[in-house]
Amino acid sequence: MNETLTIAGLDLAASPRRCSGYASMNLNEMIVFNVKCLYDDEDILGETLKDKVKLLAIDAPLSPKPVFRDVDRRAIREGYRVLPPTLGAMRMLTIRAWRLYEMLSSNGVKVIETHPYSALKSSREKSVDQLLNKMGIKLSVSNSALSVKDLRDAIISLAVAYCYQSKTRLMEIKGKDGIIYLIRALP
């Protein structure tokens, strides 16, 4: 019997008082079954472990320190509007993301970095709906989730995790100090 493989996307907020959008999907069924706002690190870790997530794409810089990375420079040169980890709230976000990265990794979750705005742009799809339709991903939750930016970005991050897991449409921006995963456009 095949083990159910669950992947997820997280649009991490710098502050635990703000919504961190979370979305998870059963890969066998290609259905997004859990979309919600999570707040503190324990909520995020708990939900990820409850859903038995094996791969999580996170919208946050994965760096042990908030420094302007080579991968950020490359993304900006290629026309993607990523914010450097050295700017204001991005410092807090980077520190929080690294703490979560370590917590999740030590619990067997593979964590990759993405940038949803850039991933949708690189996919050349006009909307999240179009992206999901082209990828064959269905929402079992209300489409109203797509009207909330944090949840929409979590769903795009989930689509990046799907590309990574399935090895299809995956695009990489590589630097000496990291990789930002995006979605390649279909011809």
DRENVEXLUM-923905 format. One record per residue: residue number from 1; residue in one letter; x, y, z of N, C-alpha, C, O in turn. Coordinates in pm, whole numbers, m for minus. Layout:
residues N
+-----+----+--------+--------+--------+--------+--------+--------+--------+--------+--------+--------+--------+--------+
:   i : aa :    n_x :    n_y :    n_z :   ca_x :   ca_y :   ca_z :    c_x :    c_y :    c_z :    o_x :    o_y :    o_z :
+-----+----+--------+--------+--------+--------+--------+--------+--------+--------+--------+--------+--------+--------+
: NUM :  a :      X :      Y :      Z :      X :      Y :      Z :      X :      Y :      Z :      X :      Y :      Z :
...
+-----+----+--------+--------+--------+--------+--------+--------+--------+--------+--------+--------+--------+--------+
end
This chain:
residues 187
+-----+----+--------+--------+--------+--------+--------+--------+--------+--------+--------+--------+--------+--------+
:   i : aa :    n_x :    n_y :    n_z :   ca_x :   ca_y :   ca_z :    c_x :    c_y :    c_z :    o_x :    o_y :    o_z :
+-----+----+--------+--------+--------+--------+--------+--------+--------+--------+--------+--------+--------+--------+
:   1 :  m :     84 :   m118 :      0 :      0 :      0 :      0 :     89 :    125 :      0 :    184 :    135 :     79 :
:   2 :  n :     59 :    222 :    m89 :    138 :    344 :    m98 :    112 :    435 :     20 :     m2 :    452 :     64 :
:   3 :  e :    220 :    494 :     71 :    208 :    590 :    179 :    157 :    722 :    120 :    200 :    763 :     12 :
:   4 :  t :     67 :    787 :    191 :     18 :    917 :    148 :    130 :   1018 :    165 :    191 :   1028 :    272 :
:   5 :  l :    157 :   1094 :     59 :    260 :   1196 :     66 :    193 :   1332 :     70 :    115 :   1367 :    m18 :
:   6 :  t :    224 :   1408 :    173 :    167 :   1541 :    190 :    277 :   1644 :    175 :    385 :   1632 :    232 :
:   7 :  i :    246 :   1748 :     96 :    337 :   1861 :     79 :    261 :   1987 :    122 :    138 :   1986 :    132 :
:   8 :  a :    336 :   2095 :    147 :    270 :   2217 :    195 :    345 :   2341 :    149 :    460 :   2335 :    107 :
:   9 :  g :    274 :   2453 :    160 :    331 :   2584 :    134 :    304 :   2673 :    253 :    199 :   2663 :    316 :
:  10 :  l :    397 :   2761 :    285 :    383 :   2852 :    398 :    427 :   2992 :    358 :    539 :   3013 :    313 :
:  11 :  d :    336 :   3088 :    375 :    368 :   3229 :    356 :    393 :   3285 :    495 :    301 :   3332 :    561 :
:  12 :  l :    517 :   3278 :    538 :    553 :   3312 :    676 :    547 :   3462 :    700 :    599 :   3541 :    621 :
:  13 :  a :    485 :   3501 :    810 :    483 :   3641 :    854 :    601 :   3664 :    948 :    645 :   3573 :   1017 :
:  14 :  a :    652 :   3786 :    950 :    764 :   3818 :   1039 :    722 :   3809 :   1185 :    801 :   3769 :   1271 :
:  15 :  s :    597 :   3847 :   1214 :    547 :   3849 :   1351 :    448 :   3735 :   1375 :    363 :   3708 :   1289 :
:  16 :  p :    456 :   3669 :   1489 :    359 :   3563 :   1519 :    218 :   3619 :   1546 :    123 :   3542 :   1561 :
:  17 :  r :    205 :   3751 :   1551 :     72 :   3811 :   1569 :     m2 :   3828 :   1436 :   m122 :   3856 :   1434 :
:  18 :  r :     71 :   3810 :   1325 :     10 :   3822 :   1193 :     m9 :   3684 :   1132 :     59 :   3588 :   1169 :
:  19 :  c :   m104 :   3675 :   1038 :   m134 :   3548 :    971 :    m16 :   3499 :    889 :     38 :   3572 :    806 :
:  20 :  s :     25 :   3375 :    915 :    115 :   3303 :    825 :     26 :   3207 :    748 :    m26 :   3110 :    804 :
:  21 :  g :      9 :   3233 :    619 :    m77 :   3146 :    538 :    m16 :   3008 :    524 :    105 :   2994 :    504 :
:  22 :  y :   m101 :   2907 :    534 :    m56 :   2767 :    528 :   m150 :   2691 :    437 :   m272 :   2709 :    445 :
:  23 :  a :    m96 :   2606 :    351 :   m177 :   2521 :    263 :   m108 :   2386 :    248 :     14 :   2381 :    227 :
:  24 :  s :   m184 :   2277 :    258 :   m126 :   2144 :    240 :   m208 :   2063 :    142 :   m328 :   2085 :    125 :
:  25 :  m :   m141 :   1968 :     78 :   m204 :   1889 :    m28 :   m158 :   1744 :    m21 :    m41 :   1714 :      2 :
:  26 :  n :   m252 :   1656 :    m42 :   m225 :   1514 :    m57 :   m181 :   1493 :   m202 :   m259 :   1517 :   m294 :
:  27 :  l :    m57 :   1449 :   m222 :     m5 :   1432 :   m358 :    m74 :   1322 :   m436 :    m85 :   1330 :   m559 :
:  28 :  n :   m121 :   1219 :   m367 :   m189 :   1109 :   m437 :   m319 :   1155 :   m500 :   m356 :   1109 :   m608 :
:  29 :  e :   m389 :   1246 :   m433 :   m519 :   1292 :   m481 :   m514 :   1426 :   m551 :   m609 :   1465 :   m619 :
:  30 :  m :   m401 :   1500 :   m535 :   m384 :   1633 :   m596 :   m493 :   1731 :   m550 :   m543 :   1812 :   m627 :
:  31 :  i :   m527 :   1718 :   m420 :   m630 :   1804 :   m362 :   m572 :   1881 :   m244 :   m516 :   1822 :   m151 :
:  32 :  v :   m586 :   2015 :   m249 :   m546 :   2099 :   m137 :   m655 :   2084 :    m31 :   m770 :   2123 :    m54 :
:  33 :  f :   m620 :   2027 :     83 :   m723 :   1995 :    183 :   m719 :   2083 :    308 :   m813 :   2080 :    387 :
:  34 :  n :   m614 :   2160 :    326 :   m602 :   2240 :    448 :   m545 :   2375 :    411 :   m430 :   2384 :    367 :
:  35 :  v :   m623 :   2481 :    429 :   m578 :   2617 :    404 :   m621 :   2700 :    522 :   m740 :   2708 :    553 :
:  36 :  k :   m524 :   2763 :    590 :   m561 :   2841 :    709 :   m450 :   2936 :    748 :   m338 :   2928 :    699 :
:  37 :  c :   m485 :   3028 :    839 :   m387 :   3116 :    900 :   m333 :   3049 :   1025 :   m408 :   2996 :   1107 :
:  38 :  l :   m201 :   3051 :   1039 :   m135 :   3003 :   1159 :    m57 :   3120 :   1216 :    m24 :   3214 :   1144 :
:  39 :  y :    m28 :   3115 :   1345 :     33 :   3232 :   1407 :    169 :   3202 :   1469 :    270 :   3240 :   1410 :
:  40 :  d :    177 :   3137 :   1582 :    309 :   3119 :   1642 :    380 :   2996 :   1586 :    320 :   2912 :   1518 :
:  41 :  d :    509 :   2987 :   1617 :    592 :   2879 :   1562 :    538 :   2741 :   1600 :    544 :   2648 :   1520 :
:  42 :  e :    487 :   2729 :   1722 :    433 :   2601 :   1768 :    311 :   2560 :   1685 :    293 :   2442 :   1654 :
:  43 :  d :    225 :   2659 :   1649 :    110 :   2630 :   1562 :    158 :   2576 :   1427 :    105 :   2478 :   1375 :
:  44 :  i :    258 :   2643 :   1371 :    310 :   2604 :   1239 :    371 :   2464 :   1245 :    342 :   2379 :   1161 :
:  45 :  l :    455 :   2442 :   1344 :    517 :   2309 :   1360 :    409 :   2203 :   1383 :    412 :   2097 :   1321 :
:  46 :  g :    315 :   2232 :   1472 :    209 :   2135 :   1504 :    124 :   2100 :   1384 :     95 :   1982 :   1361 :
:  47 :  e :     83 :   2200 :   1306 :     m2 :   2175 :   1189 :     75 :   2096 :   1083 :     20 :   2005 :   1020 :
:  48 :  t :    201 :   2130 :   1064 :    284 :   2061 :    966 :    302 :   1913 :   1005 :    293 :   1825 :    919 :
:  49 :  l :    326 :   1888 :   1131 :    343 :   1749 :   1177 :    210 :   1675 :   1177 :    206 :   1556 :   1144 :
:  50 :  k :    101 :   1743 :   1213 :    m32 :   1680 :   1212 :    m68 :   1635 :   1070 :   m123 :   1526 :   1050 :
:  51 :  d :    m36 :   1720 :    972 :    m65 :   1686 :    832 :     36 :   1587 :    773 :     20 :   1543 :    659 :
:  52 :  k :    140 :   1553 :    849 :    244 :   1460 :    804 :    313 :   1510 :    677 :    337 :   1434 :    583 :
:  53 :  v :    345 :   1639 :    678 :    410 :   1703 :    563 :    553 :   1652 :    550 :    628 :   1646 :    648 :
:  54 :  k :    590 :   1615 :    429 :    727 :   1571 :    400 :    810 :   1680 :    334 :    932 :   1681 :    345 :
:  55 :  l :    742 :   1774 :    265 :    809 :   1882 :    193 :    730 :   2010 :    213 :    609 :   2012 :    192 :
:  56 :  l :    800 :   2117 :    253 :    736 :   2247 :    275 :    813 :   2353 :    198 :    934 :   2368 :    214 :
:  57 :  a :    741 :   2428 :    112 :    800 :   2543 :     43 :    759 :   2667 :    122 :    641 :   2692 :    143 :
:  58 :  i :    858 :   2744 :    165 :    834 :   2858 :    252 :    869 :   2989 :    181 :    974 :   3001 :    117 :
:  59 :  d :    780 :   3087 :    195 :    804 :   3220 :    141 :    876 :   3302 :    247 :    814 :   3379 :    321 :
:  60 :  a :   1006 :   3284 :    253 :   1092 :   3357 :    348 :   1236 :   3321 :    315 :   1263 :   3210 :    270 :
:  61 :  p :   1329 :   3413 :    339 :   1470 :   3381 :    315 :   1518 :   3273 :    411 :   1499 :   3283 :    532 :
:  62 :  l :   1581 :   3169 :    358 :   1638 :   3064 :    442 :   1787 :   3091 :    456 :   1869 :   3050 :    373 :
:  63 :  s :   1819 :   3161 :    561 :   1957 :   3202 :    587 :   1978 :   3209 :    737 :   1891 :   3259 :    809 :
:  64 :  p :   2092 :   3159 :    787 :   2115 :   3164 :    932 :   2128 :   3306 :    986 :   2110 :   3329 :   1106 :
:  65 :  k :   2159 :   3402 :    897 :   2171 :   3543 :    939 :   2105 :   3631 :    835 :   2106 :   3599 :    716 :
:  66 :  p :   2047 :   3742 :    877 :   1984 :   3834 :    781 :   2088 :   3917 :    704 :   2117 :   4031 :    741 :
:  67 :  v :   2142 :   3858 :    599 :   2241 :   3925 :    515 :   2189 :   3928 :    370 :   2107 :   3845 :    332 :
:  68 :  f :   2236 :   4024 :    292 :   2201 :   4034 :    150 :   2279 :   3924 :     77 :   2401 :   3932 :     65 :
:  69 :  r :   2208 :   3824 :     30 :   2271 :   3704 :    m25 :   2297 :   3714 :   m176 :   2236 :   3795 :   m246 :
:  70 :  d :   2386 :   3631 :   m222 :   2413 :   3620 :   m364 :   2286 :   3578 :   m438 :   2259 :   3629 :   m547 :
:  71 :  v :   2208 :   3487 :   m382 :   2086 :   3440 :   m447 :   1984 :   3554 :   m459 :   1908 :   3559 :   m556 :
:  72 :  d :   1981 :   3645 :   m362 :   1892 :   3762 :   m370 :   1934 :   3852 :   m486 :   1851 :   3898 :   m564 :
:  73 :  r :   2065 :   3876 :   m497 :   2117 :   3960 :   m607 :   2082 :   3899 :   m742 :   2039 :   3971 :   m833 :
:  74 :  r :   2099 :   3768 :   m755 :   2070 :   3701 :   m883 :   1921 :   3711 :   m917 :   1885 :   3736 :  m1032 :
:  75 :  a :   1835 :   3691 :   m817 :   1690 :   3700 :   m840 :   1653 :   3840 :   m887 :   1576 :   3856 :   m981 :
:  76 :  i :   1708 :   3941 :   m822 :   1680 :   4080 :   m859 :   1731 :   4109 :  m1000 :   1662 :   4176 :  m1078 :
:  77 :  r :   1850 :   4060 :  m1033 :   1905 :   4079 :  m1169 :   1816 :   4014 :  m1275 :   1807 :   4062 :  m1388 :
:  78 :  e :   1751 :   3903 :  m1237 :   1665 :   3833 :  m1333 :   1523 :   3892 :  m1338 :   1436 :   3841 :  m1408 :
:  79 :  g :   1501 :   4001 :  m1262 :   1373 :   4071 :  m1270 :   1271 :   4031 :  m1166 :   1153 :   4065 :  m1179 :
:  80 :  y :   1312 :   3959 :  m1062 :   1220 :   3918 :   m957 :   1238 :   4008 :   m836 :   1350 :   4034 :   m793 :
:  81 :  r :   1127 :   4057 :   m784 :   1130 :   4158 :   m678 :   1136 :   4095 :   m538 :   1043 :   4109 :   m459 :
:  82 :  v :   1243 :   4028 :   m509 :   1261 :   3974 :   m374 :   1316 :   4085 :   m286 :   1391 :   4172 :   m332 :
:  83 :  l :   1279 :   4082 :   m160 :   1330 :   4181 :    m65 :   1450 :   4124 :      7 :   1445 :   4011 :     57 :
:  84 :  p :   1558 :   4198 :     15 :   1678 :   4149 :     84 :   1651 :   4127 :    233 :   1577 :   4204 :    295 :
:  85 :  p :   1708 :   4023 :    292 :   1689 :   3993 :    434 :   1740 :   4101 :    529 :   1718 :   4091 :    650 :
:  86 :  t :   1806 :   4203 :    477 :   1862 :   4308 :    563 :   1763 :   4422 :    588 :   1789 :   4508 :    673 :
:  87 :  l :   1651 :   4426 :    517 :   1555 :   4535 :    531 :   1459 :   4513 :    647 :   1400 :   4406 :    660 :
:  88 :  g :   1443 :   4614 :    733 :   1344 :   4619 :    840 :   1288 :   4487 :    889 :   1358 :   4407 :    950 :
:  89 :  a :   1159 :   4465 :    860 :   1089 :   4345 :    907 :   1146 :   4217 :    845 :   1126 :   4108 :    897 :
:  90 :  m :   1218 :   4232 :    732 :   1278 :   4114 :    669 :   1384 :   4051 :    760 :   1408 :   3931 :    753 :
:  91 :  r :   1447 :   4132 :    845 :   1544 :   4078 :    941 :   1473 :   3982 :   1036 :   1519 :   3870 :   1060 :
:  92 :  m :   1359 :   4028 :   1090 :   1280 :   3943 :   1182 :   1230 :   3818 :   1110 :   1233 :   3709 :   1166 :
:  93 :  l :   1184 :   3836 :    985 :   1134 :   3724 :    907 :   1244 :   3620 :    885 :   1219 :   3500 :    898 :
:  94 :  t :   1363 :   3665 :    851 :   1475 :   3574 :    824 :   1512 :   3495 :    950 :   1535 :   3374 :    943 :
:  95 :  i :   1517 :   3563 :   1063 :   1549 :   3495 :   1190 :   1442 :   3392 :   1224 :   1473 :   3280 :   1264 :
:  96 :  r :   1314 :   3431 :   1207 :   1203 :   3338 :   1235 :   1206 :   3220 :   1138 :   1186 :   3106 :   1179 :
:  97 :  a :   1231 :   3248 :   1011 :   1233 :   3141 :    909 :   1343 :   3040 :    940 :   1322 :   2920 :    927 :
:  98 :  w :   1459 :   3088 :    982 :   1569 :   2995 :   1011 :   1537 :   2909 :   1133 :   1566 :   2789 :   1135 :
:  99 :  r :   1476 :   2971 :   1233 :   1436 :   2895 :   1353 :   1336 :   2784 :   1313 :   1350 :   2670 :   1357 :
: 100 :  l :   1237 :   2819 :   1231 :   1140 :   2718 :   1184 :   1205 :   2613 :   1096 :   1174 :   2495 :   1106 :
: 101 :  y :   1295 :   2657 :   1010 :   1369 :   2564 :    924 :   1437 :   2457 :   1009 :   1427 :   2338 :    979 :
: 102 :  e :   1506 :   2499 :   1115 :   1574 :   2404 :   1202 :   1476 :   2312 :   1274 :   1500 :   2192 :   1285 :
: 103 :  m :   1365 :   2368 :   1324 :   1263 :   2288 :   1394 :   1202 :   2183 :   1300 :   1189 :   2066 :   1336 :
: 104 :  l :   1164 :   2228 :   1180 :   1099 :   2137 :   1085 :   1197 :   2032 :   1034 :   1163 :   1913 :   1026 :
: 105 :  s :   1317 :   2075 :    999 :   1419 :   1981 :    949 :   1449 :   1872 :   1051 :   1463 :   1756 :   1015 :
: 106 :  s :   1458 :   1910 :   1178 :   1489 :   1811 :   1282 :   1372 :   1715 :   1303 :   1388 :   1611 :   1368 :
: 107 :  n :   1255 :   1748 :   1248 :   1139 :   1659 :   1254 :   1115 :   1587 :   1121 :   1008 :   1531 :   1099 :
: 108 :  g :   1215 :   1589 :   1033 :   1207 :   1513 :    908 :   1136 :   1582 :    793 :   1103 :   1517 :    694 :
: 109 :  v :   1110 :   1713 :    804 :   1043 :   1786 :    696 :   1150 :   1853 :    610 :   1234 :   1927 :    662 :
: 110 :  k :   1148 :   1829 :    480 :   1237 :   1897 :    385 :   1178 :   2036 :    362 :   1060 :   2049 :    330 :
: 111 :  v :   1260 :   2141 :    379 :   1214 :   2279 :    364 :   1291 :   2346 :    251 :   1414 :   2342 :    249 :
: 112 :  i :   1217 :   2407 :    156 :   1278 :   2479 :     46 :   1226 :   2623 :     45 :   1120 :   2652 :     99 :
: 113 :  e :   1303 :   2712 :    m17 :   1266 :   2854 :    m23 :   1200 :   2887 :   m156 :   1242 :   2838 :   m261 :
: 114 :  t :   1097 :   2969 :   m149 :   1032 :   3019 :   m270 :    992 :   3164 :   m250 :   1011 :   3221 :   m143 :
: 115 :  h :    937 :   3223 :   m354 :    886 :   3359 :   m351 :    761 :   3358 :   m439 :    772 :   3364 :   m562 :
: 116 :  p :    640 :   3352 :   m377 :    516 :   3332 :   m454 :    491 :   3433 :   m565 :    451 :   3395 :   m675 :
: 117 :  y :    514 :   3561 :   m539 :    491 :   3662 :   m643 :    577 :   3630 :   m765 :    529 :   3635 :   m879 :
: 118 :  s :    703 :   3598 :   m742 :    795 :   3565 :   m851 :    758 :   3432 :   m916 :    772 :   3417 :  m1038 :
: 119 :  a :    711 :   3336 :   m837 :    673 :   3205 :   m892 :    553 :   3218 :   m986 :    550 :   3153 :  m1091 :
: 120 :  l :    455 :   3300 :   m950 :    340 :   3321 :  m1038 :    386 :   3394 :  m1164 :    343 :   3360 :  m1275 :
: 121 :  k :    474 :   3493 :  m1148 :    527 :   3567 :  m1263 :    604 :   3474 :  m1357 :    584 :   3478 :  m1478 :
: 122 :  s :    691 :   3390 :  m1301 :    772 :   3300 :  m1384 :    687 :   3194 :  m1453 :    724 :   3144 :  m1559 :
: 123 :  s :    573 :   3159 :  m1394 :    484 :   3058 :  m1454 :    410 :   3114 :  m1575 :    361 :   3039 :  m1660 :
: 124 :  r :    402 :   3247 :  m1581 :    330 :   3321 :  m1686 :    180 :   3296 :  m1683 :    110 :   3321 :  m1781 :
: 125 :  e :    131 :   3246 :  m1571 :    m15 :   3231 :  m1555 :    m69 :   3363 :  m1500 :      2 :   3434 :  m1429 :
: 126 :  k :   m193 :   3394 :  m1532 :   m253 :   3522 :  m1493 :   m306 :   3522 :  m1351 :   m318 :   3627 :  m1288 :
: 127 :  s :   m340 :   3402 :  m1299 :   m399 :   3395 :  m1166 :   m364 :   3261 :  m1100 :   m316 :   3169 :  m1165 :
: 128 :  v :   m390 :   3254 :   m971 :   m368 :   3130 :   m898 :   m461 :   3021 :   m952 :   m421 :   2906 :   m966 :
: 129 :  d :   m587 :   3058 :   m982 :   m683 :   2962 :  m1039 :   m627 :   2898 :  m1165 :   m630 :   2776 :  m1181 :
: 130 :  q :   m575 :   2982 :  m1256 :   m520 :   2930 :  m1382 :   m401 :   2839 :  m1355 :   m386 :   2734 :  m1419 :
: 131 :  l :   m316 :   2879 :  m1262 :   m198 :   2798 :  m1228 :   m240 :   2661 :  m1177 :   m189 :   2559 :  m1224 :
: 132 :  l :   m333 :   2659 :  m1082 :   m379 :   2531 :  m1026 :   m444 :   2444 :  m1133 :   m420 :   2324 :  m1138 :
: 133 :  n :   m528 :   2505 :  m1218 :   m593 :   2429 :  m1325 :   m491 :   2365 :  m1419 :   m504 :   2247 :  m1453 :
: 134 :  k :   m390 :   2442 :  m1461 :   m287 :   2389 :  m1551 :   m209 :   2275 :  m1487 :   m165 :   2183 :  m1555 :
: 135 :  m :   m193 :   2282 :  m1353 :   m114 :   2181 :  m1283 :   m200 :   2062 :  m1239 :   m146 :   1962 :  m1190 :
: 136 :  g :   m330 :   2071 :  m1257 :   m419 :   1962 :  m1217 :   m442 :   1955 :  m1067 :   m474 :   1848 :  m1014 :
: 137 :  i :   m425 :   2067 :   m998 :   m445 :   2073 :   m852 :   m583 :   2128 :   m823 :   m624 :   2229 :   m879 :
: 138 :  k :   m655 :   2061 :   m733 :   m790 :   2104 :   m698 :   m793 :   2153 :   m554 :   m717 :   2106 :   m469 :
: 139 :  l :   m882 :   2248 :   m527 :   m903 :   2298 :   m392 :  m1025 :   2229 :   m332 :  m1131 :   2226 :   m395 :
: 140 :  s :  m1011 :   2172 :   m213 :  m1128 :   2115 :   m145 :  m1184 :   2217 :    m47 :  m1282 :   2191 :     24 :
: 141 :  v :  m1121 :   2334 :    m46 :  m1166 :   2442 :     42 :  m1230 :   2549 :    m44 :  m1218 :   2546 :   m167 :
: 142 :  s :  m1297 :   2642 :     18 :  m1366 :   2750 :    m53 :  m1268 :   2832 :   m136 :  m1156 :   2861 :    m93 :
: 143 :  n :  m1312 :   2869 :   m255 :  m1229 :   2955 :   m341 :  m1209 :   3092 :   m278 :  m1124 :   3169 :   m325 :
: 144 :  s :  m1285 :   3124 :   m174 :  m1267 :   3253 :   m107 :  m1128 :   3262 :    m43 :  m1080 :   3371 :    m13 :
: 145 :  a :  m1064 :   3147 :    m20 :   m927 :   3147 :     33 :   m834 :   3222 :    m62 :   m734 :   3279 :    m18 :
: 146 :  l :   m867 :   3221 :   m191 :   m783 :   3289 :   m290 :   m793 :   3441 :   m281 :   m713 :   3512 :   m340 :
: 147 :  s :   m893 :   3491 :   m206 :   m907 :   3636 :   m192 :   m821 :   3691 :    m78 :   m806 :   3812 :    m64 :
: 148 :  v :   m764 :   3603 :      4 :   m678 :   3644 :    116 :   m533 :   3626 :     72 :   m490 :   3514 :     45 :
: 149 :  k :   m458 :   3736 :     64 :   m321 :   3731 :      9 :   m232 :   3627 :     77 :   m161 :   3553 :      8 :
: 150 :  d :   m235 :   3620 :    210 :   m149 :   3525 :    282 :   m182 :   3381 :    243 :    m92 :   3297 :    229 :
: 151 :  l :   m310 :   3351 :    225 :   m352 :   3216 :    189 :   m321 :   3188 :     41 :   m278 :   3078 :      6 :
: 152 :  r :   m343 :   3287 :    m43 :   m312 :   3273 :   m185 :   m162 :   3247 :   m203 :   m123 :   3160 :   m282 :
: 153 :  d :    m78 :   3321 :   m131 :     67 :   3300 :   m140 :    108 :   3163 :    m86 :    202 :   3103 :   m136 :
: 154 :  a :     37 :   3114 :     15 :     65 :   2978 :     66 :     31 :   2873 :    m41 :    103 :   2775 :    m56 :
: 155 :  i :    m77 :   2895 :   m114 :   m117 :   2801 :   m220 :    m17 :   2804 :   m335 :     14 :   2699 :   m392 :
: 156 :  i :     33 :   2923 :   m370 :    137 :   2931 :   m475 :    263 :   2860 :   m426 :    328 :   2789 :   m502 :
: 157 :  s :    299 :   2880 :   m299 :    416 :   2812 :   m242 :    397 :   2661 :   m249 :    491 :   2587 :   m278 :
: 158 :  l :    276 :   2615 :   m222 :    242 :   2473 :   m232 :    262 :   2425 :   m377 :    315 :   2315 :   m398 :
: 159 :  a :    222 :   2505 :   m475 :    242 :   2469 :   m615 :    391 :   2454 :   m647 :    431 :   2367 :   m724 :
: 160 :  v :    474 :   2539 :   m586 :    620 :   2527 :   m603 :    668 :   2395 :   m542 :    750 :   2325 :   m602 :
: 161 :  a :    617 :   2362 :   m424 :    654 :   2234 :   m361 :    615 :   2117 :   m452 :    690 :   2020 :   m463 :
: 162 :  y :    499 :   2127 :   m517 :    456 :   2023 :   m610 :    556 :   2011 :   m726 :    594 :   1900 :   m764 :
: 163 :  c :    598 :   2124 :   m783 :    696 :   2121 :   m893 :    827 :   2057 :   m847 :    887 :   1978 :   m920 :
: 164 :  y :    869 :   2090 :   m726 :    992 :   2034 :   m670 :    978 :   1882 :   m654 :   1066 :   1806 :   m693 :
: 165 :  q :    867 :   1839 :   m595 :    846 :   1697 :   m568 :    831 :   1616 :   m697 :    885 :   1506 :   m709 :
: 166 :  s :    756 :   1671 :   m793 :    728 :   1598 :   m917 :    836 :   1617 :  m1023 :    835 :   1550 :  m1126 :
: 167 :  k :    930 :   1710 :   m997 :   1038 :   1740 :  m1091 :    984 :   1788 :  m1227 :   1041 :   1758 :  m1332 :
: 168 :  t :    871 :   1862 :  m1222 :    813 :   1920 :  m1343 :    797 :   2070 :  m1325 :    761 :   2117 :  m1217 :
: 169 :  r :    823 :   2144 :  m1430 :    806 :   2290 :  m1433 :    888 :   2363 :  m1326 :    861 :   2479 :  m1296 :
: 170 :  l :    987 :   2296 :  m1268 :   1066 :   2358 :  m1162 :   1171 :   2451 :  m1222 :   1243 :   2414 :  m1315 :
: 171 :  m :   1180 :   2572 :  m1167 :   1279 :   2669 :  m1208 :   1360 :   2705 :  m1084 :   1304 :   2719 :   m976 :
: 172 :  e :   1490 :   2720 :  m1099 :   1577 :   2752 :   m986 :   1656 :   2879 :  m1012 :   1708 :   2900 :  m1121 :
: 173 :  i :   1662 :   2963 :   m910 :   1757 :   3074 :   m911 :   1861 :   3034 :   m807 :   1833 :   3031 :   m687 :
: 174 :  k :   1983 :   3004 :   m855 :   2089 :   2955 :   m767 :   2191 :   3063 :   m738 :   2234 :   3137 :   m826 :
: 175 :  g :   2228 :   3069 :   m612 :   2338 :   3154 :   m570 :   2435 :   3071 :   m489 :   2410 :   2953 :   m462 :
: 176 :  k :   2546 :   3131 :   m449 :   2644 :   3059 :   m368 :   2586 :   3022 :   m232 :   2634 :   2929 :   m166 :
: 177 :  d :   2482 :   3093 :   m191 :   2430 :   3079 :    m56 :   2282 :   3039 :    m50 :   2215 :   3062 :     51 :
: 178 :  g :   2232 :   2980 :   m157 :   2093 :   2934 :   m152 :   2031 :   2919 :   m289 :   2090 :   2953 :   m392 :
: 179 :  i :   1910 :   2865 :   m288 :   1831 :   2847 :   m410 :   1690 :   2896 :   m381 :   1632 :   2862 :   m278 :
: 180 :  i :   1637 :   2977 :   m472 :   1497 :   3016 :   m466 :   1427 :   2939 :   m577 :   1464 :   2951 :   m694 :
: 181 :  y :   1326 :   2860 :   m541 :   1254 :   2778 :   m637 :   1131 :   2851 :   m688 :   1054 :   2909 :   m611 :
: 182 :  l :   1114 :   2849 :   m821 :   1000 :   2913 :   m886 :    934 :   2811 :   m979 :    969 :   2693 :   m977 :
: 183 :  i :    841 :   2856 :  m1060 :    766 :   2768 :  m1151 :    795 :   2809 :  m1295 :    775 :   2925 :  m1333 :
: 184 :  r :    841 :   2715 :  m1374 :    869 :   2740 :  m1517 :    737 :   2746 :  m1594 :    642 :   2673 :  m1565 :
: 185 :  a :    733 :   2834 :  m1693 :    614 :   2847 :  m1776 :    599 :   2726 :  m1869 :    698 :   2668 :  m1913 :
: 186 :  l :    475 :   2690 :  m1898 :    450 :   2590 :  m1999 :    458 :   2657 :  m2135 :    421 :   2773 :  m2149 :
: 187 :  p :    507 :   2585 :  m2236 :    517 :   2648 :  m2370 :    381 :   2681 :  m2428 :    371 :   2733 :  m2539 :
+-----+----+--------+--------+--------+--------+--------+--------+--------+--------+--------+--------+--------+--------+
end
